[in-house]
Amino acid sequence: MKSLALVITTLIAAPALAQSMPPTNAPAAGAAAVSTTRTLWTGVTGYITQSAQDMSEADYAFRPTPEVRSFGQLIAHIAGSQMMFCAAALGETPQAEDEIEKTKTTKADLIAALKASNDYCARAYAQSDADAAGMTQLFGQDHSRLHALMQNATHDSEHYGNIVTYMRLRGLVPPSSRR
């Protein structure tokens, strides 16, 4: 009988306890896919931006081997790619993916371009799941706008992995490894 009373008391108290708990970061109804993707993108793009700020101007010319992009070219590539992916996610006409890489070379210009691409992408990641279910063209194929957002987050993550190597080779601790 005491066990039954304990179960009943717990069942009655649970809703009240849940109402008094602080809200979670759960996505709003109808926005779980974009919200989850935005969370991944926000984390990695924060690391990329911090890395771009941490690397010295002189090290923007650094390349681990002659065959790969310099650090500055890598930042430019990320910024240009973000503009392309997020234009597709918004259903807008993208600029050439390599435009930034061909026109920006200084640390200040590259950080500004990266931040501009982050701001542009923030608009794309603010759309609803319903809007993100719409179709767009990406690399000549039909995909959902959500697919473009996911590709952007994946691409950024891939290149953050490159950035980690560049930073370690220059004796720097990447933002994701800091305490």
Buried (B, 14 or more C-beta within 10 A) or exposed (E): EEEEEEEEEEEEEEEEEEEEEEEEEEBEEEBEBBBBBBEBBBBBBBBBBBBBEBBEEEBBEBBBEEEEBBBBBBBBBBBBBBBBBBBBBBBBEBEEBBBBBEEBBEBEBBBEBBBBBBEBBBEBBEBEBEBBEEEBEBEEEEBBBBBBBBBBBBBBBEBBEBBBEBBEEBEBEBBBEEE
